[in-house]
Protein backbone atom coordinates (compact mmCIF):
# COMPACT_ATOMS: atom_id res chain seq x y z
CA UNK A 1 0.00 0.00 0.00
CA UNK A 2 1.31 3.36 -0.94
CA UNK A 3 2.13 5.98 1.69
CA UNK A 4 -0.65 8.23 0.34
CA UNK A 5 -3.30 5.51 0.74
CA UNK A 6 -2.18 4.77 4.29
CA UNK A 7 -2.43 8.44 5.14
CA UNK A 8 -6.00 8.64 3.80
CA UNK A 9 -7.09 5.54 5.74
CA UNK A 10 -5.65 6.97 8.89
CA UNK A 11 -7.79 10.08 8.54
CA UNK A 12 -10.93 7.92 8.09
CA UNK A 13 -10.18 5.99 11.26
CA UNK A 14 -9.64 9.20 13.15
CA UNK A 15 -13.06 10.61 12.02
CA UNK A 16 -15.00 7.45 13.05
CA UNK A 17 -13.55 7.24 16.55
CA UNK A 18 -15.98 8.47 19.33
CA UNK A 19 -15.20 11.70 21.05
CA UNK A 20 -14.97 10.07 24.53
CA UNK A 21 -12.24 7.74 23.39
CA UNK A 22 -14.42 4.64 23.14
CA UNK A 23 -14.21 2.11 20.42
CA UNK A 24 -15.23 3.34 17.01
CA UNK A 25 -16.98 1.61 14.19
CA UNK A 26 -20.31 1.21 16.09
CA UNK A 27 -19.09 -1.55 18.44
CA UNK A 28 -21.00 -1.82 21.77
CA UNK A 29 -19.17 -0.56 24.81
CA UNK A 30 -18.57 -3.15 27.52
CA UNK A 31 -20.96 -2.94 30.52
CA UNK A 32 -19.09 -2.41 33.77
CA UNK A 33 -19.63 -5.04 36.46
CA UNK A 34 -21.48 -3.84 39.59
CA UNK A 35 -19.48 -3.23 42.70
CA UNK A 36 -19.42 -6.04 45.20
CA UNK A 37 -21.03 -3.99 47.97
CA UNK A 38 -23.70 -2.27 45.80
CA UNK A 39 -27.37 -2.99 46.91
CA UNK A 40 -29.49 -5.17 44.64
CA UNK A 41 -32.12 -3.27 42.64
CA UNK A 42 -35.67 -3.44 43.99
CA UNK A 43 -37.91 -5.89 42.21
CA UNK A 44 -40.74 -4.11 40.40
CA UNK A 45 -42.78 -7.23 39.77
CA UNK A 46 -45.16 -7.93 36.92
CA UNK A 47 -48.57 -9.43 36.30
CA UNK A 48 -47.18 -12.93 36.62
CA UNK A 49 -44.61 -12.12 39.25
CA UNK A 50 -46.08 -9.61 41.73
CA UNK A 51 -43.71 -8.08 44.24
CA UNK A 52 -43.45 -9.68 47.66
CA UNK A 53 -45.66 -8.06 50.34
CA UNK A 54 -44.06 -5.57 52.63
CA UNK A 55 -42.98 -6.90 55.93
CA UNK A 56 -45.47 -6.35 58.78
CA UNK A 57 -44.52 -3.57 61.15
CA UNK A 58 -43.00 -4.63 64.38
CA UNK A 59 -45.56 -4.92 67.19
CA UNK A 60 -45.85 -2.01 69.60
CA UNK A 61 -44.27 -2.22 72.93
CA UNK A 62 -46.33 -3.82 75.69
CA UNK A 63 -49.26 -1.57 76.81
CA UNK A 64 -49.46 -0.20 80.27
CA UNK A 65 -52.30 -1.31 82.61
CA UNK A 66 -53.90 2.13 82.19
CA UNK A 67 -53.94 1.76 78.39
CA UNK A 68 -55.38 -1.74 78.67
CA UNK A 69 -58.16 -0.43 80.94
CA UNK A 70 -58.87 2.46 78.55
CA UNK A 71 -59.19 0.02 75.64
CA UNK A 72 -61.56 -2.17 77.70
CA UNK A 73 -63.69 0.85 78.67
CA UNK A 74 -63.86 1.98 75.04
CA UNK A 75 -64.94 -1.50 73.93
CA UNK A 76 -67.60 -1.65 76.65
CA UNK A 77 -68.93 1.77 75.66
CA UNK A 78 -69.05 0.77 72.00
CA UNK A 79 -71.02 -2.35 72.92
CA UNK A 80 -73.44 -0.29 75.04
CA UNK A 81 -73.94 2.16 72.20
CA UNK A 82 -74.71 -0.56 69.66
CA UNK A 83 -76.42 -3.32 71.66
CA UNK A 84 -79.41 -3.70 73.94
CA UNK A 85 -78.57 -3.67 77.66
CA UNK A 86 -79.33 -6.53 79.98
CA UNK A 87 -82.07 -4.37 81.52
CA UNK A 88 -83.20 -0.96 80.35
CA UNK A 89 -82.83 1.97 82.71
CA UNK A 90 -85.84 4.16 83.51
CA UNK A 91 -86.80 6.24 80.51
CA UNK A 92 -87.16 10.01 80.77
CA UNK A 93 -90.70 11.33 80.24
CA UNK A 94 -91.99 14.91 80.09
CA UNK A 95 -93.15 16.34 83.38
CA UNK A 96 -96.68 15.26 84.22
CA UNK A 97 -96.72 12.42 81.66
CA UNK A 98 -96.82 8.78 82.71
CA UNK A 99 -96.51 5.58 80.71
CA UNK A 100 -98.70 2.56 81.27
CA UNK A 101 -96.69 -0.18 82.96
CA UNK A 102 -97.97 -2.91 80.61
CA UNK A 103 -97.19 -0.85 77.51
CA UNK A 104 -93.74 -0.04 78.87
CA UNK A 105 -93.04 -3.73 79.49
CA UNK A 106 -94.08 -4.65 75.95
CA UNK A 107 -91.89 -1.89 74.54
CA UNK A 108 -88.87 -3.06 76.52
CA UNK A 109 -89.37 -6.65 75.35
CA UNK A 110 -89.62 -5.56 71.72
CA UNK A 111 -86.60 -3.24 72.03
CA UNK A 112 -84.60 -6.09 73.56
CA UNK A 113 -85.60 -8.43 70.74
CA UNK A 114 -84.56 -5.85 68.13
CA UNK A 115 -81.26 -5.23 69.98
CA UNK A 116 -81.97 -1.51 70.43
CA UNK A 117 -79.48 0.23 72.75
CA UNK A 118 -80.57 2.42 75.65
CA UNK A 119 -79.95 5.76 73.90
CA UNK A 120 -81.91 4.84 70.78
CA UNK A 121 -84.74 3.38 72.85
CA UNK A 122 -84.96 6.73 74.64
CA UNK A 123 -85.19 8.44 71.25
CA UNK A 124 -88.18 6.25 70.40
CA UNK A 125 -89.80 7.16 73.72
CA UNK A 126 -89.20 10.86 73.02
CA UNK A 127 -90.80 10.53 69.59
CA UNK A 128 -93.84 8.74 71.04
CA UNK A 129 -94.33 11.41 73.73
CA UNK A 130 -94.10 14.15 71.09
CA UNK A 131 -96.67 12.31 69.00
CA UNK A 132 -99.00 11.86 72.00
CA UNK A 133 -98.66 15.54 72.90
CA UNK A 134 -99.47 16.59 69.35
CA UNK A 135 -102.51 14.30 69.24
CA UNK A 136 -103.76 15.72 72.56
CA UNK A 137 -103.38 19.26 71.25
CA UNK A 138 -105.24 18.36 68.06
CA UNK A 139 -108.04 16.74 70.08
CA UNK A 140 -108.37 19.78 72.34
CA UNK A 141 -108.48 22.07 69.32
CA UNK A 142 -111.21 19.88 67.81
CA UNK A 143 -113.23 20.03 71.06
CA UNK A 144 -113.00 23.83 71.13
CA UNK A 145 -114.00 24.07 67.47
CA UNK A 146 -116.96 21.74 68.04
CA UNK A 147 -118.11 23.80 71.04
CA UNK A 148 -117.92 26.98 68.99
CA UNK A 149 -119.96 25.39 66.21
CA UNK A 150 -122.59 24.23 68.74
CA UNK A 151 -122.79 27.70 70.28
CA UNK A 152 -123.32 29.23 66.84
CA UNK A 153 -126.08 26.68 66.18
CA UNK A 154 -127.86 27.65 69.44
CA UNK A 155 -127.71 31.35 68.59
CA UNK A 156 -129.38 30.71 65.24
CA UNK A 157 -131.95 28.22 66.58
CA UNK A 158 -135.55 29.43 66.07
CA UNK A 159 -136.64 28.15 69.49
CA UNK A 160 -133.90 29.31 71.85
CA UNK A 161 -131.78 31.60 69.68
CA UNK A 162 -132.19 35.00 68.11
CA UNK A 163 -134.01 37.44 70.42
CA UNK A 164 -134.63 34.66 72.95
CA UNK A 165 -130.94 33.71 73.23
CA UNK A 166 -130.06 35.68 76.39
CA UNK A 167 -133.14 34.47 78.29
CA UNK A 168 -132.56 30.91 77.10
CA UNK A 169 -128.99 30.98 78.39
CA UNK A 170 -130.13 32.39 81.74
CA UNK A 171 -132.79 29.73 82.22
CA UNK A 172 -130.45 26.87 81.18
CA UNK A 173 -127.78 28.08 83.61
CA UNK A 174 -130.35 28.11 86.43
CA UNK A 175 -131.06 24.43 85.88
CA UNK A 176 -127.37 23.49 85.88
CA UNK A 177 -126.70 25.52 89.04
CA UNK A 178 -129.80 24.18 90.83
CA UNK A 179 -129.58 20.49 90.04
CA UNK A 180 -125.92 20.08 89.13
CA UNK A 181 -122.69 20.31 91.08
CA UNK A 182 -119.13 21.61 90.40
CA UNK A 183 -118.14 18.28 88.86
CA UNK A 184 -120.94 18.58 86.29
CA UNK A 185 -119.95 22.16 85.50
CA UNK A 186 -116.35 21.11 84.94
CA UNK A 187 -117.44 18.24 82.70
CA UNK A 188 -119.61 20.53 80.57
CA UNK A 189 -116.79 23.06 80.23
CA UNK A 190 -113.92 20.66 79.46
CA UNK A 191 -115.88 18.47 77.07
CA UNK A 192 -117.66 21.31 75.28
CA UNK A 193 -121.02 19.66 75.98
CA UNK A 194 -122.19 22.82 77.71
CA UNK A 195 -122.80 24.21 74.23
CA UNK A 196 -124.47 21.10 72.82
CA UNK A 197 -127.84 22.19 71.37
CA UNK A 198 -129.70 19.10 72.63
CA UNK A 199 -128.48 19.53 76.21
CA UNK A 200 -129.02 23.27 76.11
CA UNK A 201 -132.62 22.87 74.96
CA UNK A 202 -133.16 20.18 77.58
CA UNK A 203 -132.10 22.54 80.39
CA UNK A 204 -134.09 25.40 78.90
CA UNK A 205 -137.27 23.33 78.73
CA UNK A 206 -136.86 22.19 82.33
CA UNK A 207 -136.56 25.80 83.38
CA UNK A 208 -139.63 26.77 81.37
CA UNK A 209 -141.67 23.89 82.82
CA UNK A 210 -140.97 25.00 86.37
CA UNK A 211 -142.88 28.10 87.39
CA UNK A 212 -140.85 30.92 88.87
CA UNK A 213 -142.74 30.80 92.19
CA UNK A 214 -141.78 27.15 92.67
CA UNK A 215 -138.21 27.31 91.32
CA UNK A 216 -135.97 27.61 94.39
CA UNK A 217 -132.24 28.12 94.05
CA UNK A 218 -129.99 26.33 96.57
CA UNK A 219 -129.41 28.48 99.68
CA UNK A 220 -132.75 30.31 99.39
CA UNK A 221 -134.86 31.24 102.39
CA UNK A 222 -136.48 28.35 104.24
CA UNK A 223 -139.94 29.88 104.00
CA UNK A 224 -139.80 29.86 100.17
CA UNK A 225 -141.99 27.40 98.24
CA UNK A 226 -140.78 23.81 98.14
CA UNK A 227 -138.37 23.04 95.32
CA UNK A 228 -139.79 21.00 92.47
CA UNK A 229 -137.71 18.08 91.21
CA UNK A 230 -137.01 17.33 87.55
CA UNK A 231 -139.42 14.36 87.72
CA UNK A 232 -142.20 16.57 89.10
CA UNK A 233 -141.57 19.12 86.36
CA UNK A 234 -142.56 16.61 83.69
CA UNK A 235 -145.67 15.21 85.43
Secondary structure as GFF3:
##gff-version 3
##sequence-region A 1 235
A	DSSP	alpha_helix	3	16	.	.	.	ID=ss1
A	DSSP	alpha_helix	65	82	.	.	.	ID=ss2
A	DSSP	alpha_helix	101	113	.	.	.	ID=ss3
A	DSSP	alpha_helix	118	155	.	.	.	ID=ss4
A	DSSP	three_ten_helix	162	164	.	.	.	ID=ss5
A	DSSP	alpha_helix	165	179	.	.	.	ID=ss6
A	DSSP	alpha_helix	182	191	.	.	.	ID=ss7
A	DSSP	three_ten_helix	193	195	.	.	.	ID=ss8
A	DSSP	alpha_helix	197	209	.	.	.	ID=ss9
A	DSSP	alpha_helix	230	233	.	.	.	ID=ss10
###
